[in-house]
Amino acid sequence: MHLPVHQASAGRIRRMLGASFRQGRRTPRCPESPRLDGWLAVVTGASGGIGVEIARGLARRGADLVLPCRDRARGERVAGLLRADAPGARVELVEADLEDLDSVRRGAMEIARLAGGRGVRLLVENAGVWPRTHTTTRQAHEIAFGVNVLAHFVLRRDLERAGVLAAARIVVLTGDIYILASACTPDFRWRGTGGGVQAYCRSKLGNLWITAELARRRPELEVRVVHPGVVATNLGGDAGSLGNWFKRLVMISPEQGAQMPLICATQPGLENGGYWHNVHGRMLLSAADPARNQAAAAELWALCEAIS
């Protein structure tokens, strides 16, 4: 599949507004091929939003799914919908609360058990939170960092240690809003209406840093990080009638938002470690871009290892 290459603008606001303009018309659709029969795919955050649509797209292409979930009843409803939409699809649920690293570790061991001898071929790190108030995880880390960055780090690491990610494709969802941040730490404290935005931006920068370091440390893996678009989901909570109207006006649907993650998950030949954007395709980042800070990426990786 041919995708454009784009030199990312250094202007932060111009960059985000330019990508949002008519993004529904500019977001490509993922091809129906290749088939993924025989693949075992793990998708986090598949109980709603983009995650459901990513899981649906993988099931339609023949992949067997394992969905970590915190709410078992909600997970069962989604699994039923996926099986109805893709007859014959195999969908397994694993209990894993990304706000609790102990639960994540147990979930990773259960995924490894379900994988058996064939291993996980695809891991989609989709789950994310945009906090409305300052909150911490069970291990007392700021919640956007704890869920969006650290929980996925632990899940992936423990699957590696269990020997089921030896030849996997890893797709990490970020957000181009990361450009507004310059740091990512577990102890960020904030008050006020803008704090949650800052926490989310910082965590999305962390996703890019961890992905870059993963690609450097694990060249045998296929690693891709993707901005799905500005998508109308419940991320960040209900925006009220006016805010929800604005969402529908300028944002794309979860089904559209799943297309670039599905491209990164299914299409061969994409550059390892590359950053992919729903409107711009392959993003070329300048040396001054915060995502290109290699020292910060290595420091964040070491920090995640130390606190988990």
C-alpha positions as CSV (number, residue, x, y, z in Angstrom):
1,M,0.0,0.0,0.0
2,H,1.4,3.4,-1.0
3,L,1.2,6.1,1.7
4,P,2.5,9.7,1.5
5,V,5.5,11.0,3.3
6,H,5.2,14.3,5.1
7,Q,7.8,16.6,6.6
8,A,6.2,17.6,9.9
9,S,5.8,21.3,10.6
10,A,7.6,22.9,13.5
11,G,4.6,25.1,14.2
12,R,2.6,23.3,16.8
13,I,-0.8,24.9,16.4
14,R,-0.5,25.1,12.6
15,R,0.5,21.4,12.5
16,M,-2.5,20.2,14.5
17,L,-5.1,22.4,12.8
18,G,-3.8,21.6,9.3
19,A,-4.1,17.9,10.0
20,S,-7.7,18.3,11.4
21,F,-9.0,20.2,8.3
22,R,-11.3,17.8,6.4
23,Q,-9.6,14.8,7.9
24,G,-12.6,12.6,7.1
25,R,-11.9,13.0,3.4
26,R,-8.2,12.6,3.8
27,T,-8.0,9.5,6.0
28,P,-7.3,6.4,3.9
29,R,-9.2,3.1,4.2
30,C,-7.3,-0.1,5.1
31,P,-7.3,-2.6,2.3
32,E,-9.2,-5.9,3.0
33,S,-6.1,-7.9,2.3
34,P,-3.8,-9.5,3.3
35,R,-5.8,-12.1,5.3
36,L,-4.6,-12.7,8.9
37,D,-5.8,-16.3,9.2
38,G,-3.8,-18.0,11.9
39,W,-2.7,-14.8,13.5
40,L,-3.2,-14.3,17.3
41,A,-3.8,-10.6,18.0
42,V,-4.0,-8.8,21.3
43,V,-5.8,-5.5,21.4
44,T,-6.0,-3.3,24.5
45,G,-8.9,-0.9,25.1
46,A,-11.3,-2.9,22.8
47,S,-14.3,-2.3,25.0
48,G,-15.2,0.9,23.2
49,G,-14.1,3.6,20.8
50,I,-11.4,3.0,18.2
51,G,-10.5,-0.3,20.0
52,V,-13.7,-2.0,19.1
53,E,-13.3,-1.0,15.4
54,I,-9.7,-2.2,15.3
55,A,-10.7,-5.5,16.8
56,R,-13.6,-5.8,14.3
57,G,-11.3,-5.1,11.4
58,L,-8.8,-7.8,12.5
59,A,-11.6,-10.3,13.1
60,R,-13.0,-9.7,9.6
61,R,-9.5,-10.4,8.2
62,G,-9.4,-13.8,10.0
63,A,-7.3,-13.0,13.1
64,D,-8.0,-14.7,16.4
65,L,-8.4,-12.1,19.2
66,V,-7.4,-11.8,22.8
67,L,-8.9,-8.8,24.5
68,P,-7.7,-7.6,27.9
69,C,-10.5,-6.0,29.8
70,R,-11.3,-4.6,33.2
71,D,-15.1,-5.0,33.0
72,R,-15.9,-8.6,32.2
73,A,-19.5,-8.0,31.4
74,R,-18.7,-5.2,29.0
75,G,-16.0,-7.3,27.4
76,E,-18.5,-10.2,26.9
77,R,-20.9,-7.8,25.1
78,V,-18.2,-6.7,22.7
79,A,-17.0,-10.2,22.1
80,G,-20.5,-11.2,21.2
81,L,-20.8,-8.3,18.7
82,L,-17.4,-9.3,17.1
83,R,-18.4,-12.9,16.8
84,A,-21.7,-11.9,15.2
85,D,-20.0,-9.5,12.8
86,A,-17.3,-12.0,11.8
87,P,-18.8,-15.5,12.0
88,G,-16.3,-18.1,13.0
89,A,-14.1,-15.5,14.8
90,R,-12.3,-16.7,17.9
91,V,-12.5,-14.0,20.6
92,E,-11.1,-14.6,24.1
93,L,-11.2,-12.3,27.1
94,V,-8.5,-11.8,29.7
95,E,-9.1,-9.8,32.9
96,A,-6.5,-7.0,33.1
97,D,-7.0,-3.6,34.8
98,L,-4.5,-1.2,33.3
99,E,-4.7,0.9,36.5
100,D,-3.1,-1.9,38.5
101,L,0.2,-3.4,37.4
102,D,-0.4,-6.6,39.4
103,S,-3.5,-7.1,37.3
104,V,-1.6,-6.4,34.1
105,R,1.0,-9.0,35.1
106,R,-1.6,-11.6,35.7
107,G,-3.3,-10.7,32.4
108,A,0.0,-11.1,30.6
109,M,0.5,-14.6,32.0
110,E,-3.0,-15.6,31.0
111,I,-2.4,-14.3,27.5
112,A,0.7,-16.4,27.3
113,R,-1.2,-19.4,28.5
114,L,-3.9,-18.9,25.8
115,A,-1.2,-18.3,23.1
116,G,0.2,-21.8,23.7
117,G,3.0,-22.6,21.4
118,R,2.1,-20.3,18.5
119,G,2.7,-17.0,20.2
120,V,1.2,-13.5,19.7
121,R,1.7,-12.3,16.2
122,L,0.2,-8.8,16.7
123,L,-0.1,-6.5,19.8
124,V,-2.1,-3.3,19.4
125,E,-1.5,-0.9,22.4
126,N,-4.7,1.1,22.0
127,A,-6.1,1.7,25.5
128,G,-5.7,5.2,26.9
129,V,-7.2,7.6,29.4
130,W,-7.6,11.4,29.3
131,P,-8.1,12.3,32.9
132,R,-10.6,14.9,34.1
133,T,-9.1,15.3,37.6
134,H,-5.8,14.4,39.0
135,T,-5.9,10.7,39.8
136,T,-3.3,8.0,40.5
137,T,-3.1,4.3,39.7
138,R,-3.0,1.5,42.3
139,Q,0.8,1.9,42.4
140,A,0.4,5.7,42.9
141,H,1.5,6.8,39.5
142,E,-0.3,9.7,37.7
143,I,-3.0,7.9,35.8
144,A,-2.4,9.0,32.2
145,F,1.2,7.9,32.5
146,G,0.3,4.8,34.5
147,V,-2.3,3.5,31.9
148,N,-1.1,5.0,28.6
149,V,2.6,4.3,29.1
150,L,3.6,2.1,32.0
151,A,0.8,-0.5,31.9
152,H,1.5,-1.2,28.2
153,F,5.3,-1.3,28.9
154,V,4.7,-4.0,31.6
155,L,2.2,-6.0,29.4
156,R,4.6,-6.0,26.5
157,R,7.7,-6.8,28.6
158,D,5.9,-9.7,30.4
159,L,4.7,-11.1,27.2
160,E,8.3,-11.0,25.9
161,R,9.6,-12.7,29.1
162,A,7.0,-15.4,28.6
163,G,8.4,-16.0,25.1
164,V,5.2,-15.2,23.1
165,L,6.4,-12.0,21.3
166,A,9.5,-13.4,19.5
167,A,8.2,-12.5,16.0
168,A,5.5,-10.0,16.7
169,R,4.2,-6.8,15.1
170,I,3.7,-4.0,17.8
171,V,1.4,-1.1,17.0
172,V,1.3,1.7,19.5
173,L,-1.4,4.4,19.3
174,T,-0.3,7.9,20.2
175,G,-1.7,11.4,19.4
176,D,-0.1,14.2,17.4
177,I,-1.1,16.4,20.3
178,Y,2.1,15.1,22.0
179,I,3.8,18.1,20.2
180,L,2.5,20.3,23.1
181,A,4.6,18.4,25.7
182,S,8.3,18.2,26.5
183,A,8.3,15.7,29.4
184,C,6.7,12.4,30.5
185,T,7.0,11.4,34.2
186,P,4.9,9.2,36.6
187,D,4.7,12.0,39.2
188,F,3.1,14.9,37.3
189,R,0.7,16.8,39.5
190,W,-1.8,19.3,38.3
191,R,-4.9,21.3,39.1
192,G,-7.4,23.1,36.9
193,T,-9.2,22.4,33.6
194,G,-6.0,22.3,31.5
195,G,-4.2,19.8,33.7
196,G,-5.8,16.7,32.1
197,V,-4.8,17.9,28.7
198,Q,-1.2,18.3,29.8
199,A,-1.2,14.9,31.4
200,Y,-2.5,13.3,28.2
201,C,-0.1,15.1,26.0
202,R,2.8,14.0,28.1
203,S,1.7,10.4,28.0
204,K,1.4,10.5,24.2
205,L,5.0,11.8,24.0
206,G,5.9,8.9,26.3
207,N,4.3,6.5,23.8
208,L,6.6,7.8,21.1
209,W,9.7,7.7,23.2
210,I,9.0,4.1,24.4
211,T,8.3,3.0,20.8
212,A,11.5,4.6,19.5
213,E,13.5,2.8,22.2
214,L,11.7,-0.5,21.6
215,A,12.6,-0.3,17.9
216,R,16.2,0.4,18.8
217,R,16.5,-2.4,21.4
218,R,14.3,-5.0,19.7
219,P,15.2,-4.9,15.9
220,E,13.6,-8.4,15.5
221,L,10.2,-6.9,16.2
222,E,8.0,-4.9,13.7
223,V,7.3,-1.7,15.6
224,R,5.0,1.0,14.4
225,V,3.5,4.1,16.2
226,V,0.4,5.7,14.8
227,H,-1.8,8.8,15.2
228,P,-5.3,7.6,14.3
229,G,-6.8,11.1,13.8
230,V,-8.9,13.4,16.0
231,V,-11.7,10.9,16.8
232,A,-15.1,11.5,18.3
233,T,-15.0,9.1,21.2
234,N,-15.7,9.4,25.0
235,L,-12.0,10.0,25.7
236,G,-11.9,12.8,28.2
237,G,-15.6,12.4,29.2
238,D,-18.8,13.9,28.0
239,A,-18.3,17.4,26.5
240,G,-21.9,18.6,26.9
241,S,-24.3,19.2,24.1
242,L,-22.3,22.0,22.4
243,G,-19.0,20.2,22.8
244,N,-20.5,16.9,21.4
245,W,-21.9,18.8,18.4
246,F,-18.4,20.3,17.8
247,K,-16.9,16.8,18.0
248,R,-19.3,15.5,15.4
249,L,-18.5,18.5,13.2
250,V,-14.7,18.4,13.1
251,M,-13.8,14.8,14.3
252,I,-13.9,11.5,12.5
253,S,-15.8,8.5,13.6
254,P,-14.2,5.6,15.5
255,E,-14.6,3.4,12.4
256,Q,-12.6,6.0,10.4
257,G,-10.1,6.4,13.3
258,A,-9.4,2.7,13.2
259,Q,-8.2,2.8,9.6
260,M,-4.6,4.0,10.0
261,P,-4.1,1.7,13.0
262,L,-5.4,-1.2,10.9
263,I,-3.0,-0.2,8.1
264,C,-0.1,-0.3,10.5
265,A,-1.4,-3.6,11.9
266,T,-2.0,-5.4,8.6
267,Q,0.1,-4.0,5.8
268,P,3.6,-5.3,5.1
269,G,6.6,-3.2,4.2
270,L,6.1,-0.2,6.5
271,E,9.3,1.2,7.9
272,N,10.2,-0.2,11.3
273,G,9.9,2.3,14.1
274,G,8.1,4.8,11.8
275,Y,5.5,7.3,12.9
276,W,2.3,7.1,10.8
277,H,-0.4,9.7,10.6
278,N,-4.0,9.3,9.4
279,V,-3.8,12.4,7.1
280,H,-0.1,12.7,6.4
281,G,1.1,9.1,6.2
282,R,4.7,8.6,7.2
283,M,5.8,11.6,9.3
284,L,9.3,12.9,9.1
285,L,10.1,14.7,12.3
286,S,12.7,17.5,12.6
287,A,15.6,17.1,15.0
288,A,14.0,19.7,17.2
289,D,10.8,17.7,17.6
290,P,10.3,16.4,21.2
291,A,9.7,12.9,19.9
292,R,13.3,12.8,18.5
293,N,14.9,13.2,22.0
294,Q,16.8,10.0,22.1
295,A,18.3,10.6,25.5
296,A,14.8,11.2,27.0
297,A,13.6,8.1,25.4
298,A,16.4,6.0,26.9
299,E,15.8,7.6,30.3
300,L,12.0,6.9,30.2
301,W,12.7,3.3,29.3
302,A,15.0,2.9,32.2
303,L,12.5,4.6,34.5
304,C,9.7,2.2,33.4
305,E,12.0,-0.7,34.1
306,A,12.9,0.6,37.6
307,I,9.4,1.3,38.8
308,S,7.7,-1.8,37.4
